[in-house]
């Protein structure tokens, strides 16, 4: 998810042709999606740098849609704390 955004500056939407191609290549394997919030957007190098946490609520909701199709792997400086925080956000979204 993160690398796709850095390369295209577009989010890959669940159900899009690109998303479906990824699922097809996984076959019987459970896919893993990498999520990271960029540290900055002023230039390409900043976009590839991982922030400490994933805090953008719209991005959290976007990533939540992926949980129905595979595992989410967090790429963040505060990896364990960020994963825990993201999981709690997902639980809240599951209750909506």
Helices and strands as residue ranges (DSSP letters): H 2-8, H 17-26, E 31-35, H 44-48, H 57-64, G 65-68, E 70-74, H 79-94
